């Protein structure tokens, strides 16, 4: 596809084209006018020459009238009989030598071809043009002579044609030089005229590069020297007004976001104490020595569970508020291999615990077990899982975990629960992959991603974790072969309160803050996170410097 011309190129080309058309018209008219004038002059000269040759005082011996003084060199003369045939014809020429010359020496007899060309001309007193072989183009007339035969006289047009050709050459040179000079002048003039437009474009380009989507934006860019008296200046003035309105809107948005964040942070902070009190009093009442009924015990357990869930939501909101405000992170050297082992072990233990709930049946004392009791009852297997995690973390700290170790760790959960749950696979490098990061925050990031994979994919799904060295740092890749993220939801998965399931139930719903925390934490580490998803393959890629 041909590259489109710029506005400056089009203006210069249009100017040169217009000048070229005007120059061509002027040159054509001038050439035609001069040619007509010169041919009129030649015809007048031809008429005068014919009058002298066929007049009363003209010589009667053949074409000797061509040698008379005053006859132009190169004049053709001939005698035409009553049948229109030329009986005698010659052309005048320069004499052969110095001094008086015989008139015959100034004449050259025409040959048969030349005479035949002249005989084709209709005998008339009106000049006509004929091409004479060997002599060129002539203007000829035929006049009746008082001595009997008609006289044919012709003058060459070579001088007229040479003058016209010279004029055309001169006009072409002048027009070419003028067009070149006009093109240079037009390019300079257009460049100067478009300078304000370039300033407008440069301002718009700088504004387009500003991060306007979030955060505080200082929109100070303006078009300089915008003169409202010109068309381009009016565009610049309108753009300046637009930028002013946009800047005011961005400031209002930032102020509103700041107030909302401050409110969320304050509310989250203030809610932590009453939630802790509610949970503590519920647990204290449930574990007290006073006898309570099974319904009350179940209700107290529900209060503890919901207060715990509400505390987690408050903590998430408070973490996001702190990250938005730019709170510093506790940066240490973190081995990503060991961290991935820990989070995968936690996810596996959480799935094992969630897949084996105790039935809500009355115990020996008639009490109904609660979620807190379930958690207490599962302390032993969790402790075993924690011990296994510590062992895996210790091995990762003392020596790099290998893919075989990861496979052994992922398959360490056997039995019906493991068979009905997910398959957790680790692919770790032989050498530790260490980055400078906040370990607790990275642990939360990986835990959130694995929780999404565990909750939103069916049993039997394989979740694979991998750590890689790259030139700019390290990459953590978590992939599952579940059903994938709906295409309409993929562009907004990192937005806050975006949920894959619109349900708000504890079993299937979520707060929609997990991936928002992931993006905020990775952004605070100056890293990048991305998600690619299609049916059968969802990949989360985290890049850390």
PESUL-V107540 format. One record per residue. N is the residue number from 1. RES is the residue in one small letter. PSI is psi in radians with two decimals (999 if undefined). Layout:
<<N/RES/PSI> <N/RES/PSI>>
This chain:
<<1/x/2.29> <2/x/2.39> <3/x/2.27> <4/x/2.61> <5/x/2.60> <6/x/2.88> <7/x/-0.70> <8/x/-0.75> <9/x/-0.72> <10/x/-0.70> <11/x/-0.77> <12/x/-0.75> <13/x/-0.70> <14/x/-0.71> <15/x/-0.82> <16/x/-0.71> <17/x/-0.73> <18/x/-0.77> <19/x/-0.66> <20/x/-0.73> <21/x/-0.77> <22/x/-0.76> <23/x/-0.72> <24/x/-0.72> <25/x/-0.79> <26/x/-0.78> <27/x/-0.71> <28/x/-0.80> <29/x/-0.73> <30/x/-0.77> <31/x/-0.78> <32/x/-0.74> <33/x/-0.79> <34/x/-0.71> <35/x/-0.75> <36/x/-0.74> <37/x/-0.79> <38/x/-0.67> <39/x/-0.61> <40/x/-0.74> <41/x/-0.71> <42/x/-0.67> <43/x/-0.68> <44/x/-0.76> <45/x/-0.67> <46/x/-0.71> <47/x/-0.73> <48/x/-0.73> <49/x/-0.72> <50/x/-0.62> <51/x/-0.68> <52/x/-0.59> <53/x/-0.51> <54/x/0.15> <55/x/3.12> <56/x/-0.57> <57/x/0.14> <58/x/2.61> <59/x/2.60> <60/x/-0.01> <61/x/1.52> <62/x/-2.34> <63/x/0.51> <64/x/-0.24> <65/x/-0.32> <66/x/-0.37> <67/x/0.06> <68/x/2.60> <69/x/2.48> <70/x/-0.23> <71/x/2.30> <72/x/2.52> <73/x/2.40> <74/x/0.11> <75/x/2.38> <76/x/2.38> <77/x/2.59> <78/x/2.73> <79/x/2.28> <80/x/2.18> <81/x/-3.04> <82/x/-0.42> <83/x/0.04> <84/x/0.17> <85/x/2.50> <86/x/2.10> <87/x/-0.44> <88/x/2.37> <89/x/2.49> <90/x/2.98> <91/x/2.39> <92/x/2.64> <93/x/3.08> <94/x/2.49> <95/x/2.69> <96/x/-0.51> <97/x/3.14> <98/x/2.85> <99/x/-3.13> <100/x/2.39> <101/x/2.66> <102/x/2.35> <103/x/-0.50> <104/x/-0.45> <105/x/-0.25> <106/x/0.11> <107/x/2.53> <108/x/2.12> <109/x/2.44> <110/x/2.61> <111/x/-3.14> <112/x/-0.70> <113/x/-0.72> <114/x/-0.72> <115/x/-0.68> <116/x/-0.63> <117/x/-0.66> <118/x/-0.59> <119/x/-0.35> <120/x/-0.26> <121/x/2.32> <122/x/2.19> <123/x/2.02> <124/x/2.70> <125/x/-0.17> <126/x/2.23> <127/x/2.48> <128/x/2.83> <129/x/2.41> <130/x/2.53> <131/x/2.00> <132/x/2.12> <133/x/2.27> <134/x/-0.26> <135/x/-0.35> <136/x/-2.83> <137/x/2.45> <138/x/2.64> <139/x/2.16> <140/x/2.65> <141/x/2.77> <142/x/2.16> <143/x/2.58> <144/x/2.37> <145/x/2.49> <146/x/-0.20> <147/x/0.02> <148/x/-1.46> <149/x/2.65> <150/x/2.66> <151/x/2.23> <152/x/2.22> <153/x/2.40> <154/x/2.50> <155/x/2.50> <156/x/2.59> <157/x/0.18> <158/x/-0.69> <159/x/-0.71> <160/x/-0.80> <161/x/-0.67> <162/x/-0.72> <163/x/-0.74> <164/x/-0.74> <165/x/-0.73> <166/x/-0.72> <167/x/-0.73> <168/x/-0.73> <169/x/-0.78> <170/x/-0.77> <171/x/-0.69> <172/x/-0.77> <173/x/-0.78> <174/x/-0.75> <175/x/-0.75> <176/x/-0.81> <177/x/-0.72> <178/x/-0.70> <179/x/-0.68> <180/x/-0.82> <181/x/-0.68> <182/x/-0.66> <183/x/-0.76> <184/x/-0.80> <185/x/-0.69> <186/x/-0.71> <187/x/-0.75> <188/x/-0.76> <189/x/-0.74> <190/x/-0.68> <191/x/-0.77> <192/x/-0.68> <193/x/-0.56> <194/x/0.01> <195/x/-0.76> <196/x/-0.61> <197/x/-0.62> <198/x/-0.62> <199/x/-0.68> <200/x/-0.80> <201/x/-0.70> <202/x/-0.69> <203/x/-0.80> <204/x/-0.65> <205/x/-0.73> <206/x/-0.68> <207/x/-0.67> <208/x/-0.37> <209/x/-0.12> <210/x/2.49> <211/x/1.56> <212/x/-0.10> <213/x/-0.53> <214/x/2.89> <215/x/-3.10> <216/x/2.22> <217/x/2.14> <218/x/1.70> <219/x/1.46> <220/x/-0.03> <221/x/2.33> <222/x/2.74> <223/x/2.08> <224/x/2.60> <225/x/0.85> <226/x/1.86> <227/x/1.95> <228/x/-0.09> <229/x/-0.27> <230/x/2.82> <231/x/-0.79> <232/x/-0.65> <233/x/-0.61> <234/x/-0.66> <235/x/-0.76> <236/x/-0.72> <237/x/-0.75> <238/x/-0.69> <239/x/-0.68> <240/x/-0.74> <241/x/-0.73> <242/x/-0.77> <243/x/-0.61> <244/x/-0.78> <245/x/-0.75> <246/x/-0.74> <247/x/-0.73> <248/x/-0.71> <249/x/-0.70> <250/x/-0.67> <251/x/-0.74> <252/x/-0.69> <253/x/-0.76> <254/x/-0.73> <255/x/-0.72> <256/x/-0.74> <257/x/-0.69> <258/x/-0.76> <259/x/-0.72> <260/x/-0.77> <261/x/-0.71> <262/x/-0.71> <263/x/-0.78> <264/x/-0.77> <265/x/-0.80> <266/x/-0.78> <267/x/-0.74> <268/x/-0.72> <269/x/-0.74> <270/x/-0.48> <271/x/-0.34> <272/x/-0.75> <273/x/-0.90> <274/x/-0.61> <275/x/-0.72> <276/x/-0.65> <277/x/-0.78> <278/x/-0.81> <279/x/-0.74> <280/x/-0.78> <281/x/-0.68> <282/x/-0.77> <283/x/-0.68> <284/x/-0.74> <285/x/-0.74> <286/x/-0.58> <287/x/0.08> <288/x/3.04> <289/x/-0.21> <290/x/2.51> <291/x/2.21> <292/x/2.69> <293/x/2.88> <294/x/-0.62> <295/x/-0.73> <296/x/-0.73> <297/x/-0.73> <298/x/-0.72> <299/x/-0.72> <300/x/-0.68> <301/x/-0.69> <302/x/-0.67> <303/x/-0.76> <304/x/-0.80> <305/x/-0.81> <306/x/-0.62> <307/x/-0.61> <308/x/-0.78> <309/x/-0.71> <310/x/-0.62> <311/x/-0.70> <312/x/-0.72> <313/x/-0.75> <314/x/-0.72> <315/x/-0.70> <316/x/-0.80> <317/x/-0.71> <318/x/-0.67> <319/x/-0.78> <320/x/-0.71> <321/x/-0.71> <322/x/-0.72> <323/x/-0.67> <324/x/-0.60> <325/x/-0.05> <326/x/0.51> <327/x/2.42> <328/x/2.60> <329/x/2.71> <330/x/1.52> <331/x/2.24> <332/x/3.02> <333/x/2.14> <334/x/2.23> <335/x/1.94> <336/x/-0.52> <337/x/-0.83> <338/x/-0.68> <339/x/-0.67> <340/x/-0.64> <341/x/-0.78> <342/x/-0.85> <343/x/-0.64> <344/x/-0.67> <345/x/-0.73> <346/x/-0.76> <347/x/-0.68> <348/x/-0.72> <349/x/-0.69> <350/x/-0.68> <351/x/-0.68> <352/x/-0.73> <353/x/-0.69> <354/x/-0.45> <355/x/-0.06> <356/x/1.01> <357/x/2.57> <358/x/2.51> <359/x/2.58> <360/x/1.21> <361/x/2.68> <362/x/2.39> <363/x/-2.91> <364/x/-0.50> <365/x/0.15> <366/x/0.09> <367/x/2.62> <368/x/2.17> <369/x/2.53> <370/x/3.10> <371/x/-0.60> <372/x/-0.70> <373/x/-0.70> <374/x/-0.76> <375/x/-0.72> <376/x/-0.70> <377/x/-0.44> <378/x/0.28> <379/x/-0.64> <380/x/-0.85> <381/x/-0.58> <382/x/-0.65> <383/x/-0.71> <384/x/-0.71> <385/x/-0.69> <386/x/-0.68> <387/x/-0.71> <388/x/-0.67> <389/x/-0.74> <390/x/-0.69> <391/x/-0.73> <392/x/-0.74> <393/x/-0.67> <394/x/-0.69> <395/x/-0.61> <396/x/-0.57> <397/x/-0.69> <398/x/-0.45> <399/x/2.59> <400/x/2.46> <401/x/2.54> <402/x/2.82> <403/x/-0.60> <404/x/-0.68> <405/x/-0.77> <406/x/-0.73> <407/x/-0.69> <408/x/-0.71> <409/x/-0.69> <410/x/-0.44> <411/x/0.18> <412/x/-0.35> <413/x/1.85> <414/x/2.99> <415/x/-3.04> <416/x/-0.69> <417/x/-0.79> <418/x/-0.66> <419/x/-0.57> <420/x/-0.12> <421/x/-2.69> <422/x/2.87> <423/x/2.10> <424/x/2.15> <425/x/2.34> <426/x/2.39> <427/x/1.71> <428/x/2.60> <429/x/2.90> <430/x/-0.51> <431/x/2.58> <432/x/2.53> <433/x/1.81> <434/x/2.36> <435/x/2.87> <436/x/1.93> <437/x/3.02> <438/x/1.94> <439/x/-0.75> <440/x/-0.71> <441/x/-0.70> <442/x/-0.65> <443/x/-0.72> <444/x/-0.66> <445/x/-0.90> <446/x/-0.65> <447/x/-0.70> <448/x/-0.75> <449/x/-0.78> <450/x/-0.59> <451/x/-0.71> <452/x/-0.75> <453/x/-0.64> <454/x/-0.68> <455/x/-0.66> <456/x/0.18> <457/x/2.63> <458/x/2.88> <459/x/2.51> <460/x/-0.12> <461/x/2.43> <462/x/2.19> <463/x/2.11> <464/x/2.31> <465/x/2.44> <466/x/2.49> <467/x/2.38> <468/x/2.59> <469/x/2.37> <470/x/2.95> <471/x/-0.68> <472/x/-0.02> <473/x/-2.10> <474/x/2.73> <475/x/2.30> <476/x/2.20> <477/x/2.19> <478/x/2.17> <479/x/2.47> <480/x/2.78> <481/x/0.64> <482/x/-2.92> <483/x/-0.25> <484/x/3.00> <485/x/2.38> <486/x/2.41> <487/x/-0.62> <488/x/-0.33> <489/x/-0.35> <490/x/-0.74> <491/x/-0.30> <492/x/0.38> <493/x/-0.44> <494/x/0.00> <495/x/2.63> <496/x/2.50> <497/x/0.45> <498/x/2.12> <499/x/2.41> <500/x/-0.50> <501/x/2.16> <502/x/-0.15> <503/x/2.57> <504/x/0.21> <505/x/2.74> <506/x/-0.54> <507/x/-0.73> <508/x/-0.31> <509/x/3.09> <510/x/2.96> <511/x/-0.32> <512/x/0.33> <513/x/-0.15> <514/x/-0.95> <515/x/-0.46> <516/x/-0.70> <517/x/-0.68> <518/x/-0.89> <519/x/-0.71> <520/x/-0.76> <521/x/-0.80> <522/x/-0.68> <523/x/-0.64> <524/x/-0.42> <525/x/0.13> <526/x/0.56> <527/x/-2.99> <528/x/2.55> <529/x/2.44> <530/x/2.72> <531/x/2.24> <532/x/2.26> <533/x/2.43> <534/x/2.83> <535/x/2.13> <536/x/-0.05> <537/x/1.91> <538/x/2.14> <539/x/2.19> <540/x/2.16> <541/x/2.11> <542/x/2.17> <543/x/2.18> <544/x/2.43> <545/x/999>>
